[in-house]
Amino acid sequence: MVRTHGVRKSTAEQSDSTLGVTVVIPTYNESESIERVIERCLTAMETSGYRTEVLVVDDDSPDGTVDVIRQRYGGDDRVSVLHRTSDPGLARAVTDGFRRARHEVCAVMDADLQHPPERLPALLDALESDGADVAVGSRYVRGGGIENWSTYRRLVSRVGTRLARLVLPKLRAVSDPLSGFFAVRQSALQGVEFSPQGYKILLEVLVKAEYGDVVEVPYAFSERNAGESKLTADEYVRFLDHLRSLWGDDGGRPVTTRRFNTEDTARATGCDGGIPEAPDVAMVTAYPPAKDGLADYAKKLVDGYAAVTRSVTVLGSGADDVEATDDHVETEHVWRKDDPRSLAGLARAVWRARHDHDVVHFNVKPTYFGSSNALRFLSLSLPLFARLTPGVDIVVTMHDVFEGVDASELDEQVGALERLGAAVATQLVLAAGPVTVTTEPYRRLLESKYPVCDVHHVPHGVALTDGSRAVQTDPFRVLLFGYVSPYKDYETVFEAFDRLRERHDAVELWVVGGDHPDHGAYAEAVRSTYGDREGVRFFGYVDEADLPDVFARASCLVLPYETAPGVSGPYQEAKARGLPVVVYDDEAVLRATVETGGDAVTTPPGSEAALADTLSRFVEEPERLRRLARASVDSDDPTMTDVARRLVGVASEGDL
């Protein structure tokens, strides 16, 4: 248990001592400044009377930092170099330095002279004369300061400091817990298992180390002397993640977050992972009676959660004004589409959920909150807000990935600014991680573009079906399923169907699905143009309870998606029900469908002749339909219970 500690301001003067100190200096591309740093350290410490080792911990700098040190100090036993070639990062470099240090005190400073080496003796004097275990160089006590910073940088620093002190109660008496300039006794570090992230290693020390008092020593933080700053936008994300991970280690409050058994959750299905204590889950999602694919998916997932959780609460839309009737589901109507004020209501509901829920699962597409880009962007900040809510685990399911859409297929109104906004919004969601996606290619895609992310592949999942029905062949019936929207190539399908009827006049085409909420005019135009054609029938939205009959009476499902978003759900539904599928031969679409398992027939995008030929062969070769159906049924997809179990495991992993 970490003992209660006070904070005093040191007024100690230098004094001779037999105390030994290892000055740990992490470096990456600091060849221009490293000699000056070492010289100033040695000079300052030589006059102080402290036995000194300067330990440079280098992350394999390509600019020759290590060579500079070895050439200049190769025969000087006061200077050592630890050359690291793996697991890079400033915080990791510092903790490796702790382990290699020769002396009983470790001091930490940057290599860019933003921390004045001349203040090192003051840190050590504070430890000796005040009997403290940790001495922190502070910019925010009397005598300290910051030189030549813009108002923006000062604001960011202050906000970060206040956030750290708010989230971690043990830090509230420390004025500068984000300082990179400090000294600590090795005795306080014994047996501590650090999990360093980013640049703020002092956070780890103050939260995890076993120490008594902390004393703060003023210093003036200077501008970088040479080289380039390593601070990027990603570091701000890592900082938030670091605060979240340290929450449960902070001795300033009881740890109340439940932990689940995640031993087997590395596998995609998570079928064998046990949950010894069933959690309470809150889902932010569309939900029936809402009429869309996301709501239907949520209903199936809630049924899966019922098997592995104690309770499920749906935080749904105020438009979904019919209460859920399942015993294991409670609904709260806390937001409304196209109403910015309702996002505040949802944020309050998530904040309340921390008292009686263990997991909050965001299962909402940004388009569900509203039609404007601004509102969609704001909605994607909610998971990040929730992540900073203490006492609850967060998991986000991304059904659509903007990066999975070919740029040539985007609407002409999606310009550079919109793409930048989409990328920033995606990073906001990833910062709220862990995040799950329904296809492995999506996981690889996000990890390749966004270095700060915790993405897991959790398959779409299927409802339990035996998949053993006989394939419908007479009459041969083509099914189009899902929203009627401009993202699907209906024109090619209808023209191909006309060609098919010229060869087989008894075939039918069923169009099942409601109007896309953002493209009602397009759906009406499609019905007006093609609704009176022979053999074509538009059903509109069909209730979930009636879908088994629809799929049972279809011969094949055509998915004429020109972009990948949205294609996964209908494909998985067809697989579960043993319905053969035709998809466009597009890389992104294939990643979201056949590459997830099962089988499908591909056809060139936009080719009505090729699609007509494919469907004609189905009519003429019914055994081919049966082979495709068997391949889908045999693909061994996880059930919705498996998916629910995996999501709970991923959520708990994200807080470790």
C-alpha positions as CSV (number, residue, x, y, z in Angstrom):
1,M,0.0,0.0,0.0
2,V,1.3,3.4,-0.9
3,R,1.7,5.6,2.2
4,T,0.2,9.0,2.5
5,H,2.7,11.6,1.4
6,G,3.0,15.3,1.9
7,V,4.6,17.9,-0.4
8,R,7.1,20.4,0.8
9,K,9.1,23.1,-1.1
10,S,12.8,22.6,-0.7
11,T,15.0,25.5,0.5
12,A,18.0,23.2,1.0
13,E,21.4,24.4,-0.1
14,Q,24.1,22.2,-1.6
15,S,26.2,20.1,0.8
16,D,28.9,17.5,0.5
17,S,27.6,14.0,0.6
18,T,28.6,10.4,0.0
19,L,25.2,9.9,-1.8
20,G,25.6,8.4,-5.2
21,V,23.4,9.3,-8.2
22,T,22.8,7.9,-11.7
23,V,21.6,10.6,-14.0
24,V,19.4,8.8,-16.6
25,I,19.2,10.6,-19.9
26,P,16.9,9.0,-22.6
27,T,17.9,10.0,-26.1
28,Y,16.7,9.7,-29.7
29,N,18.5,11.7,-32.4
30,E,20.2,14.0,-29.9
31,S,23.7,14.1,-31.5
32,E,23.7,17.9,-31.7
33,S,23.2,18.5,-28.0
34,I,24.3,15.4,-26.1
35,E,27.9,16.5,-25.5
36,R,26.8,19.8,-24.0
37,V,24.3,18.0,-21.7
38,I,26.8,15.5,-20.4
39,E,29.5,18.2,-19.8
40,R,27.0,20.4,-17.9
41,C,25.9,17.5,-15.8
42,L,29.4,16.4,-14.9
43,T,30.4,20.0,-14.1
44,A,27.4,20.6,-11.9
45,M,27.7,17.3,-10.0
46,E,31.5,17.6,-9.6
47,T,31.1,20.7,-7.5
48,S,28.3,19.2,-5.4
49,G,30.2,16.4,-3.8
50,Y,27.8,13.6,-5.1
51,R,29.2,10.5,-6.6
52,T,27.9,10.5,-10.2
53,E,27.2,8.3,-13.1
54,V,25.7,9.7,-16.3
55,L,23.8,6.9,-18.0
56,V,22.6,7.7,-21.6
57,V,19.8,5.3,-22.7
58,D,19.6,5.6,-26.5
59,D,16.8,4.2,-28.7
60,D,19.0,3.3,-31.6
61,S,19.3,6.8,-32.9
62,P,20.0,6.9,-36.7
63,D,21.8,10.3,-36.3
64,G,24.8,8.6,-34.5
65,T,24.1,9.8,-31.0
66,V,25.8,6.7,-29.5
67,D,28.9,7.2,-31.7
68,V,29.2,10.8,-30.5
69,I,29.2,9.7,-26.9
70,R,31.6,6.8,-27.3
71,Q,34.1,8.9,-29.2
72,R,34.0,11.7,-26.6
73,Y,33.6,9.7,-23.4
74,G,34.9,6.2,-24.3
75,G,37.4,6.1,-21.5
76,D,35.4,8.0,-18.9
77,D,34.0,5.7,-16.3
78,R,31.5,8.4,-15.2
79,V,29.6,8.1,-18.5
80,S,27.8,4.9,-19.6
81,V,25.7,4.1,-22.6
82,L,22.8,1.7,-22.8
83,H,22.0,1.1,-26.5
84,R,18.5,-0.2,-27.0
85,T,17.4,-1.7,-30.3
86,S,13.8,-2.8,-29.5
87,D,10.7,-1.7,-27.6
88,P,11.3,2.0,-28.2
89,G,9.9,4.8,-26.1
90,L,11.1,7.4,-23.7
91,A,9.3,6.0,-20.6
92,R,10.6,2.5,-21.4
93,A,14.1,3.9,-21.8
94,V,13.9,5.5,-18.4
95,T,12.7,2.3,-16.7
96,D,15.5,0.3,-18.3
97,G,17.9,3.0,-17.0
98,F,16.5,2.4,-13.5
99,R,17.4,-1.2,-13.8
100,R,21.0,-0.5,-15.0
101,A,21.8,2.3,-12.6
102,R,24.8,1.8,-10.3
103,H,23.9,4.2,-7.5
104,E,21.2,4.5,-4.8
105,V,19.4,7.5,-6.4
106,C,18.2,7.9,-10.0
107,A,17.8,11.4,-11.5
108,V,15.9,11.8,-14.8
109,M,16.3,14.6,-17.3
110,D,15.9,15.2,-21.0
111,A,18.8,15.5,-23.5
112,D,17.6,18.7,-25.1
113,L,18.7,21.1,-22.2
114,Q,15.1,22.0,-21.5
115,H,15.9,20.7,-18.0
116,P,18.9,22.7,-16.6
117,P,21.6,20.3,-15.4
118,E,22.7,22.9,-12.9
119,R,19.5,22.1,-10.9
120,L,20.4,18.5,-10.4
121,P,22.3,19.1,-7.1
122,A,19.2,20.9,-5.8
123,L,17.1,17.8,-6.4
124,L,19.6,15.6,-4.5
125,D,20.0,18.2,-1.7
126,A,16.2,18.0,-1.2
127,L,16.3,14.2,-0.9
128,E,19.1,14.4,1.7
129,S,18.2,17.3,3.8
130,D,14.4,16.9,3.7
131,G,14.5,13.1,4.1
132,A,12.2,12.7,1.0
133,D,12.1,9.7,-1.3
134,V,11.1,11.6,-4.5
135,A,12.2,15.1,-5.6
136,V,10.3,16.7,-8.4
137,G,11.5,19.6,-10.5
138,S,8.5,21.8,-10.7
139,R,7.6,24.6,-13.1
140,Y,4.6,25.7,-11.0
141,V,6.0,26.5,-7.5
142,R,7.5,29.8,-6.5
143,G,10.8,30.3,-8.3
144,G,9.9,28.0,-11.2
145,G,8.7,28.9,-14.6
146,I,8.4,28.3,-18.4
147,E,10.4,30.3,-20.9
148,N,9.2,31.4,-24.3
149,W,6.0,29.2,-24.5
150,S,3.0,30.3,-26.5
151,T,-0.4,30.7,-24.7
152,Y,-1.6,27.6,-26.5
153,R,1.3,25.4,-25.1
154,R,0.8,26.8,-21.7
155,L,-2.9,26.0,-21.8
156,V,-2.3,22.5,-23.0
157,S,0.2,21.9,-20.2
158,R,-2.1,23.2,-17.6
159,V,-5.1,21.2,-18.8
160,G,-3.0,18.0,-18.9
161,T,-1.7,18.7,-15.3
162,R,-5.1,19.4,-13.9
163,L,-6.6,16.3,-15.7
164,A,-3.9,14.1,-14.2
165,R,-4.5,15.5,-10.7
166,L,-8.2,15.1,-11.1
167,V,-8.1,11.5,-12.3
168,L,-5.4,10.3,-9.9
169,P,-6.1,11.6,-6.4
170,K,-2.5,10.7,-5.1
171,L,-1.2,13.5,-7.4
172,R,-3.4,16.3,-6.1
173,A,-0.7,17.7,-3.7
174,V,1.9,17.7,-6.5
175,S,2.0,20.8,-8.5
176,D,3.8,19.4,-11.6
177,P,3.1,15.6,-11.8
178,L,3.9,15.7,-15.6
179,S,7.5,16.8,-15.0
180,G,10.3,15.0,-16.8
181,F,12.9,16.3,-14.3
182,F,13.0,14.4,-11.0
183,A,15.0,12.2,-8.7
184,V,13.9,9.1,-6.8
185,R,15.6,6.7,-4.4
186,Q,16.1,3.2,-5.8
187,S,14.6,1.8,-2.6
188,A,11.2,3.3,-3.6
189,L,11.4,1.4,-7.0
190,Q,12.1,-2.0,-5.6
191,G,9.6,-4.6,-6.8
192,V,7.6,-2.1,-8.8
193,E,6.3,-3.4,-12.2
194,F,6.1,-0.4,-14.5
195,S,3.9,-0.3,-17.6
196,P,5.4,2.8,-19.2
197,Q,3.6,4.6,-22.0
198,G,4.6,7.8,-23.8
199,Y,6.7,10.5,-22.1
200,K,5.2,10.8,-18.6
201,I,7.2,8.3,-16.5
202,L,6.9,10.4,-13.4
203,L,3.2,9.4,-13.3
204,E,4.2,5.8,-13.0
205,V,6.6,6.5,-10.2
206,L,4.1,8.6,-8.2
207,V,1.3,6.1,-8.6
208,K,3.1,2.8,-8.3
209,A,6.3,3.4,-6.2
210,E,6.6,2.8,-2.5
211,Y,7.7,6.1,-1.0
212,G,7.2,8.5,1.8
213,D,7.5,12.2,1.2
214,V,7.7,14.1,-2.0
215,V,9.5,17.4,-2.2
216,E,9.3,19.9,-5.1
217,V,12.2,21.9,-6.3
218,P,11.6,25.0,-8.6
219,Y,13.3,25.2,-12.0
220,A,12.8,27.1,-15.2
221,F,11.8,25.0,-18.2
222,S,13.7,26.2,-21.3
223,E,13.1,25.9,-25.1
224,R,14.8,23.0,-26.8
225,N,18.5,23.7,-27.5
226,A,18.8,21.6,-30.6
227,G,17.2,18.7,-32.5
228,E,13.5,18.2,-33.1
229,S,10.7,17.7,-30.7
230,K,9.3,14.2,-30.3
231,L,5.9,15.4,-29.1
232,T,3.1,14.6,-31.6
233,A,-0.7,14.4,-31.5
234,D,-0.3,10.7,-30.8
235,E,1.4,11.5,-27.5
236,Y,-1.7,13.3,-26.3
237,V,-3.7,10.1,-27.0
238,R,-1.1,8.0,-25.2
239,F,-1.3,10.4,-22.3
240,L,-5.1,9.9,-21.9
241,D,-4.6,6.1,-22.2
242,H,-1.9,6.3,-19.5
243,L,-4.2,8.1,-17.1
244,R,-6.9,5.5,-17.7
245,S,-4.5,2.6,-17.1
246,L,-3.2,4.1,-13.9
247,W,-6.6,4.7,-12.4
248,G,-6.9,1.3,-10.8
249,D,-3.4,1.5,-9.4
250,D,-3.9,4.8,-7.6
251,G,-4.0,4.3,-3.9
252,G,-6.1,7.4,-3.4
253,R,-9.4,5.6,-3.9
254,P,-10.7,2.1,-3.5
255,V,-10.4,0.0,-6.7
256,T,-14.0,-1.0,-7.6
257,T,-13.7,-2.0,-11.3
258,R,-14.5,-5.7,-11.7
259,R,-12.1,-7.8,-13.6
260,F,-13.1,-10.8,-15.8
261,N,-11.2,-13.9,-16.8
262,T,-9.6,-13.0,-20.2
263,E,-7.3,-16.0,-20.5
264,D,-8.8,-17.2,-23.7
265,T,-9.9,-13.9,-25.2
266,A,-7.0,-13.7,-27.6
267,R,-8.9,-15.9,-30.0
268,A,-11.4,-14.2,-32.3
269,T,-14.4,-16.2,-31.1
270,G,-13.6,-16.3,-27.4
271,C,-15.7,-19.4,-27.1
272,D,-13.8,-20.9,-24.2
273,G,-13.3,-17.7,-22.2
274,G,-15.0,-17.9,-18.8
275,I,-16.6,-15.0,-16.9
276,P,-16.7,-16.1,-13.3
277,E,-18.7,-13.0,-12.3
278,A,-21.3,-11.9,-14.7
279,P,-21.1,-8.1,-15.5
280,D,-23.8,-5.5,-16.0
281,V,-23.6,-4.0,-19.5
282,A,-24.9,-0.8,-20.9
283,M,-25.2,-0.5,-24.7
284,V,-25.3,2.8,-26.6
285,T,-27.1,1.6,-29.8
286,A,-30.0,1.7,-32.1
287,Y,-32.5,-0.9,-31.0
288,P,-35.9,-2.3,-32.2
289,P,-38.5,-0.9,-32.9
290,A,-35.9,1.1,-34.9
291,K,-36.0,-0.3,-38.4
292,D,-32.4,-0.8,-39.6
293,G,-29.7,-3.3,-39.7
294,L,-27.8,-1.9,-36.8
295,A,-30.9,-2.2,-34.6
296,D,-31.4,-5.8,-35.7
297,Y,-27.8,-6.6,-35.0
298,A,-28.1,-5.1,-31.5
299,K,-31.2,-7.2,-30.8
300,K,-29.2,-10.4,-31.6
301,L,-26.2,-9.2,-29.6
302,V,-28.4,-8.4,-26.6
303,D,-29.7,-12.0,-26.8
304,G,-26.1,-13.1,-26.7
305,Y,-25.3,-10.8,-23.8
306,A,-28.2,-12.4,-21.9
307,A,-26.2,-15.6,-21.6
308,V,-23.0,-14.1,-20.2
309,T,-24.1,-11.0,-18.3
310,R,-26.2,-10.2,-15.3
311,S,-28.2,-7.4,-17.0
312,V,-28.3,-5.3,-20.1
313,T,-29.4,-1.7,-20.4
314,V,-30.0,-0.2,-23.8
315,L,-29.3,3.6,-24.0
316,G,-31.4,4.1,-27.1
317,S,-33.0,6.9,-29.1
318,G,-36.0,8.7,-28.0
319,A,-37.6,7.9,-31.3
320,D,-37.6,4.2,-30.4
321,D,-40.5,4.8,-28.1
322,V,-41.6,1.2,-27.6
323,E,-40.1,-0.4,-24.6
324,A,-38.2,-3.7,-25.0
325,T,-40.2,-6.6,-23.8
326,D,-37.3,-9.0,-23.1
327,D,-37.0,-9.7,-19.3
328,H,-33.2,-9.3,-19.5
329,V,-33.3,-5.9,-21.2
330,E,-34.0,-2.4,-19.8
331,T,-34.3,0.5,-22.1
332,E,-33.6,4.2,-21.5
333,H,-34.4,6.7,-24.2
334,V,-31.7,9.3,-23.7
335,W,-30.9,10.7,-27.2
336,R,-32.7,11.8,-30.4
337,K,-31.4,11.9,-33.9
338,D,-30.4,15.4,-35.3
339,D,-30.6,16.9,-31.8
340,P,-27.2,18.2,-30.6
341,R,-28.6,18.7,-27.1
342,S,-29.4,15.1,-26.8
343,L,-25.7,14.2,-27.0
344,A,-25.4,16.0,-23.6
345,G,-28.2,13.8,-22.3
346,L,-26.4,10.7,-23.5
347,A,-23.2,11.8,-21.9
348,R,-25.0,12.2,-18.6
349,A,-26.5,8.7,-19.0
350,V,-23.1,7.2,-19.6
351,W,-21.8,9.1,-16.5
352,R,-24.6,7.6,-14.4
353,A,-24.0,4.2,-15.8
354,R,-20.7,4.0,-14.0
355,H,-22.5,3.4,-10.7
356,D,-24.3,0.2,-11.6
357,H,-22.7,-1.1,-14.8
358,D,-19.3,-2.7,-15.4
359,V,-19.1,-2.2,-19.2
360,V,-20.4,0.4,-21.6
361,H,-20.5,-0.8,-25.2
362,F,-20.9,1.7,-28.0
363,N,-22.5,0.0,-31.0
364,V,-23.7,3.1,-32.9
365,K,-22.7,4.2,-36.4
366,P,-22.0,8.0,-36.6
367,T,-24.8,8.4,-39.2
368,Y,-27.3,7.3,-36.6
369,F,-26.9,10.4,-34.5
370,G,-27.6,12.9,-37.3
371,S,-27.3,14.0,-40.9
372,S,-24.7,16.8,-40.4
373,N,-21.0,16.1,-40.4
374,A,-20.6,18.3,-37.3
375,L,-23.1,16.3,-35.3
376,R,-21.6,13.0,-36.4
377,F,-18.1,14.3,-35.4
378,L,-19.4,15.3,-32.0
379,S,-21.0,11.9,-31.5
380,L,-17.7,10.2,-32.1
381,S,-16.2,12.1,-29.2
382,L,-18.6,10.4,-26.7
383,P,-16.7,7.1,-26.4
384,L,-13.6,9.1,-25.5
385,F,-15.6,11.0,-22.9
386,A,-16.8,7.7,-21.5
387,R,-13.4,6.3,-21.4
388,L,-12.4,9.0,-18.9
389,T,-15.4,8.1,-16.8
390,P,-14.0,6.3,-13.7
391,G,-15.1,2.8,-12.7
392,V,-16.4,1.4,-16.0
393,D,-14.8,-0.4,-18.9
394,I,-15.4,0.8,-22.5
395,V,-15.6,-1.1,-25.8
396,V,-16.5,0.4,-29.2
397,T,-17.6,-1.6,-32.2
398,M,-16.9,0.0,-35.5
399,H,-19.1,-1.6,-38.2
400,D,-17.8,0.7,-40.9
401,V,-14.3,1.9,-41.5
402,F,-13.9,5.1,-43.6
403,E,-10.4,4.0,-44.7
404,G,-11.9,0.8,-46.2
405,V,-13.6,2.9,-48.9
406,D,-11.8,3.4,-52.2
407,A,-11.3,7.2,-52.7
408,S,-12.6,6.9,-56.2
409,E,-15.9,5.6,-54.9
410,L,-16.6,8.4,-52.5
411,D,-19.3,11.0,-53.1
412,E,-17.9,14.1,-55.0
413,Q,-18.9,16.2,-52.0
414,V,-16.4,14.4,-49.8
415,G,-13.4,16.6,-50.2
416,A,-10.1,17.0,-48.4
417,L,-11.6,18.7,-45.3
418,E,-14.2,16.0,-44.9
419,R,-11.6,13.3,-45.2
420,L,-9.4,15.0,-42.6
421,G,-12.4,15.2,-40.3
422,A,-13.2,11.5,-40.8
423,A,-9.6,10.6,-40.0
424,V,-9.6,12.8,-36.9
425,A,-13.0,11.3,-35.8
426,T,-11.6,7.8,-36.3
427,Q,-8.6,8.6,-34.1
428,L,-11.0,9.9,-31.5
429,V,-12.8,6.6,-31.5
430,L,-9.6,4.6,-31.4
431,A,-8.3,6.7,-28.5
432,A,-11.4,5.5,-26.6
433,G,-10.4,1.9,-27.2
434,P,-10.4,-0.9,-27.1
435,V,-12.2,-1.0,-30.5
436,T,-13.6,-4.1,-32.2
437,V,-14.1,-4.5,-35.9
438,T,-16.0,-7.4,-37.6
439,T,-13.2,-8.3,-40.2
440,E,-9.5,-9.0,-39.8
441,P,-8.6,-6.9,-42.8
442,Y,-10.3,-3.9,-41.1
443,R,-8.1,-4.5,-38.0
444,R,-4.9,-4.6,-40.1
445,L,-6.0,-1.5,-42.0
446,L,-6.6,0.6,-38.8
447,E,-3.4,-0.6,-37.2
448,S,-1.4,0.3,-40.3
449,K,-2.7,3.9,-40.4
450,Y,-3.2,4.7,-36.8
451,P,-0.2,3.9,-34.5
452,V,-2.1,4.6,-31.3
453,C,-4.9,2.1,-31.3
454,D,-6.1,-1.1,-29.6
455,V,-8.1,-2.9,-32.2
456,H,-9.5,-6.4,-32.0
457,H,-11.2,-8.6,-34.6
458,V,-14.5,-9.8,-33.2
459,P,-16.5,-11.5,-36.0
460,H,-19.9,-10.3,-36.8
461,G,-21.5,-13.4,-35.3
462,V,-24.5,-15.3,-36.3
463,A,-27.8,-16.2,-34.7
464,L,-28.3,-19.9,-34.1
465,T,-29.7,-21.5,-37.3
466,D,-29.3,-25.0,-38.5
467,G,-28.6,-23.8,-42.1
468,S,-29.9,-27.1,-43.4
469,R,-32.9,-25.9,-45.5
470,A,-33.2,-27.0,-49.1
471,V,-32.1,-24.3,-51.5
472,Q,-35.0,-22.6,-53.3
473,T,-34.8,-23.2,-57.0
474,D,-38.4,-23.1,-58.3
475,P,-39.1,-20.4,-58.8
476,F,-35.6,-19.0,-58.9
477,R,-35.7,-15.9,-56.7
478,V,-33.0,-13.2,-56.5
479,L,-32.9,-11.3,-53.2
480,L,-31.7,-7.7,-52.6
481,F,-31.5,-7.0,-48.9
482,G,-30.8,-3.9,-46.8
483,Y,-31.3,-0.2,-47.1
484,V,-32.2,1.2,-50.5
485,S,-29.3,3.6,-50.9
486,P,-27.0,5.1,-53.6
487,Y,-24.1,3.0,-52.2
488,K,-25.5,0.0,-54.0
489,D,-25.5,-0.5,-57.7
490,Y,-29.2,-1.2,-58.2
491,E,-29.2,-0.1,-61.8
492,T,-26.9,-2.9,-62.8
493,V,-28.9,-5.5,-60.9
494,F,-32.2,-4.5,-62.5
495,E,-30.7,-4.4,-66.0
496,A,-29.1,-7.8,-65.4
497,F,-32.4,-9.1,-64.2
498,D,-34.1,-8.0,-67.4
499,R,-31.5,-10.0,-69.3
500,L,-32.0,-13.0,-67.1
501,R,-35.8,-12.9,-67.7
502,E,-35.1,-13.1,-71.4
503,R,-33.6,-16.5,-70.8
504,H,-35.7,-17.7,-67.9
505,D,-39.0,-15.9,-67.7
506,A,-40.2,-17.4,-64.4
507,V,-37.4,-15.8,-62.3
508,E,-38.3,-13.2,-59.6
509,L,-36.5,-10.3,-57.9
510,W,-37.3,-9.4,-54.3
511,V,-36.1,-6.1,-52.9
512,V,-36.3,-6.2,-49.1
513,G,-35.2,-3.2,-47.0
514,G,-36.4,0.2,-46.0
515,D,-35.3,3.6,-47.3
516,H,-31.9,4.9,-46.1
517,P,-32.6,7.7,-43.6
518,D,-30.3,10.1,-45.5
519,H,-31.4,9.1,-49.0
520,G,-35.2,8.8,-49.1
521,A,-35.4,10.6,-52.5
522,Y,-33.1,8.1,-54.0
523,A,-35.1,5.1,-52.8
524,E,-38.3,6.7,-54.1
525,A,-36.6,7.2,-57.5
526,V,-35.5,3.5,-57.6
527,R,-39.1,2.3,-56.9
528,S,-40.5,4.7,-59.5
529,T,-38.1,3.5,-62.2
530,Y,-38.1,-0.2,-61.6
531,G,-41.1,-1.0,-59.4
532,D,-43.5,-1.9,-62.3
533,R,-41.1,-4.3,-64.1
534,E,-42.2,-7.8,-64.6
535,G,-41.1,-10.1,-61.8
536,V,-39.9,-7.3,-59.5
537,R,-41.4,-6.8,-56.0
538,F,-40.5,-4.2,-53.4
539,F,-41.3,-5.2,-49.8
540,G,-39.9,-2.2,-47.8
541,Y,-38.7,-2.9,-44.3
542,V,-39.4,-6.4,-43.0
543,D,-39.5,-7.2,-39.3
544,E,-36.7,-9.4,-37.9
545,A,-39.2,-12.1,-37.0
546,D,-40.2,-12.4,-40.7
547,L,-36.6,-12.6,-42.1
548,P,-36.2,-16.4,-41.8
549,D,-39.1,-16.8,-44.1
550,V,-37.7,-14.2,-46.6
551,F,-34.3,-16.0,-46.7
552,A,-35.9,-19.4,-46.9
553,R,-37.8,-18.4,-50.0
554,A,-34.8,-16.8,-51.8
555,S,-32.4,-18.7,-54.1
556,C,-29.5,-16.3,-53.8
557,L,-28.5,-12.9,-52.3
558,V,-26.9,-10.3,-54.6
559,L,-24.9,-7.7,-52.7
560,P,-24.1,-5.0,-55.3
561,Y,-22.2,-2.8,-52.9
562,E,-19.8,-0.3,-54.5
563,T,-18.2,0.4,-51.1
564,A,-17.4,-1.9,-48.2
565,P,-19.4,-0.2,-45.3
566,G,-22.6,-2.1,-44.6
567,V,-21.9,-5.2,-46.6
568,S,-20.8,-7.4,-43.8
569,G,-24.1,-7.7,-42.0
570,P,-26.2,-9.0,-44.9
571,Y,-23.3,-11.3,-45.9
572,Q,-23.1,-12.8,-42.4
573,E,-26.9,-13.2,-42.3
574,A,-26.9,-15.1,-45.6
575,K,-24.0,-17.3,-44.4
576,A,-25.9,-18.3,-41.3
577,R,-29.0,-19.3,-43.3
578,G,-27.2,-21.2,-46.0
579,L,-28.1,-18.7,-48.8
580,P,-25.7,-18.4,-51.7
581,V,-24.2,-14.9,-52.2
582,V,-23.0,-12.9,-55.2
583,V,-20.7,-9.9,-54.5
584,Y,-18.8,-7.4,-56.6
585,D,-15.1,-8.3,-57.3
586,D,-13.9,-5.3,-55.3
587,E,-10.9,-5.5,-53.0
588,A,-12.6,-3.7,-50.1
589,V,-15.9,-5.6,-50.5
590,L,-14.0,-8.9,-50.6
591,R,-12.2,-8.0,-47.4
592,A,-15.5,-7.5,-45.6
593,T,-17.1,-10.7,-47.0
594,V,-15.4,-13.8,-48.3
595,E,-12.1,-13.1,-46.5
596,T,-14.0,-13.4,-43.2
597,G,-15.0,-17.0,-44.1
598,G,-17.6,-18.8,-46.2
599,D,-17.8,-18.5,-49.9
600,A,-19.4,-16.3,-52.6
601,V,-19.5,-15.9,-56.4
602,T,-17.8,-12.7,-57.6
603,T,-18.8,-10.6,-60.6
604,P,-17.2,-7.5,-62.1
605,P,-18.7,-4.2,-60.7
606,G,-21.1,-2.6,-63.0
607,S,-21.3,-5.4,-65.6
608,E,-24.9,-6.3,-66.2
609,A,-23.9,-8.9,-68.7
610,A,-21.6,-10.7,-66.3
611,L,-24.1,-10.6,-63.5
612,A,-26.9,-12.0,-65.8
613,D,-24.5,-14.8,-66.8
614,T,-23.8,-15.7,-63.2
615,L,-27.4,-15.8,-62.2
616,S,-28.3,-17.8,-65.4
617,R,-25.8,-20.4,-64.4
618,F,-27.4,-20.7,-61.0
619,V,-30.8,-21.3,-62.6
620,E,-29.3,-24.0,-64.9
621,E,-27.0,-25.6,-62.3
622,P,-28.9,-25.9,-59.0
623,E,-26.2,-28.1,-57.6
624,R,-23.8,-25.2,-57.7
625,L,-26.2,-23.3,-55.4
626,R,-26.2,-26.2,-53.0
627,R,-22.4,-26.3,-52.8
628,L,-22.2,-22.6,-52.0
629,A,-24.8,-23.0,-49.3
630,R,-22.9,-25.8,-47.7
631,A,-19.7,-23.9,-47.8
632,S,-21.3,-21.0,-45.9
633,V,-22.9,-23.1,-43.3
634,D,-19.7,-25.0,-42.7
635,S,-17.7,-21.8,-42.2
636,D,-17.9,-22.3,-38.3
637,D,-18.7,-18.7,-37.4
638,P,-19.1,-17.7,-33.7
639,T,-22.6,-17.4,-32.3
640,M,-23.8,-14.1,-30.8
641,T,-23.2,-15.5,-27.3
642,D,-19.6,-16.1,-28.4
643,V,-19.4,-12.5,-29.6
644,A,-20.9,-11.1,-26.4
645,R,-18.4,-13.1,-24.3
646,R,-15.5,-11.8,-26.4
647,L,-16.7,-8.2,-26.2
648,V,-16.8,-8.4,-22.4
649,G,-13.3,-9.8,-22.4
650,V,-11.9,-7.2,-24.7
651,A,-13.5,-4.4,-22.6
652,S,-11.8,-5.7,-19.5
653,E,-8.5,-6.2,-21.3
654,G,-8.5,-2.5,-22.3
655,D,-8.3,-1.4,-18.7
656,L,-5.3,-3.5,-17.8
